[in-house]
């Protein structure tokens, strides 16, 4: 038996998968058993099993396929959760119907990215009737959902920020002065990496400053392009590609500032994690990022896809250590006040009714 069930058909490892596993482990520590249904051989299944989380590997390949709905319904009857949370629209189409068959009272769809909902009859049915509510991870995403789906009652769209484990993501003992900037995330176009590469070229041409270094952590389809770009730089050794970073805390503690020049973000988990670690964030004024980064206070915001503005912001933080230290301290306070994981867990249990049996939290 589990109280809350996550359904996620992604094979890759990203922010939604990190949040689901972290939440499942944290809720188990509170005495709230939480299960995960994911694709066989996916990163999420393997990590959940290693963490001791109740796990079921069920393939979800086609939208609402009857055999998938039947397999999910059978698993949900065994677990008898009070609530389920479906990651993708495909997951909602399968798990939503399965949840209705299995008698799961709370069935939430999530919107992890700041993209509009479609207005098709299929979307209206699944988001408006099969799901009992929609879970969004930022005010920006909530606005986009409600603007694109005026047929969805606002009271059914629930804001739940991604919480940060403050005991783990803690401020560094002393801010480094190494001239090191860091990016962390999937190496994809949406993360604004072309703008970052162009900004770094401009930074190289600026008057001499202390040694500069750029760490681009992550994996993705843009890696070959980034490697080719790095080879053509005047100082290719200043750019490092460490790949996926399993423990991001030492990564954050070793950089002067985090750079996140995304075109769009659902939440921007790495910006909040870095802020908790006392690292100022240079980000774009896009989607949810202004909810995490307060311009001039906890970091700097620049226009989307503006390499010149980005280069100027990078140079400003690298050249003014006192400013960087002040923004880092303010970022820690801001994340602690707004994105504490314990508070978001309380909110999740209250929303889903998935607390210990016989209670709502």
Buried (B, 14 or more C-beta within 10 A) or exposed (E): EBBBBBBBBBBEBBBBBBBBBBBBBBBBEBEBBBBBBBBEEBBBBBBBEEBEBBBBBBBBEEBBBEEBBBBBBBBBEEBBBBBBBBBBBBBBBBBBBBBBBBEBEBBBBBBBBBBEBEEEEEBBEBBBEBBBBBBBBBBBBBBBBBEBBEEBEEEBBBEBBBBBBBEBBBBBEEBBEBBBBBBBBBBBBEBBBBBBBBBBBBBBEBEEEEEBBBBBBBBBEBBEBBEEBBEEBEEEEBBBBEEEBEEBBEBBBBBBBBBBBBBBBBBBBBBBBBBBBBBBBBBBBBBBBBBBBBBEBBBBBBEBBBBEBBBBBBBBBBBEBEBBBBBBBBBBBBBBEBBBBEEBBBBBBEBBBBBEEEEEB
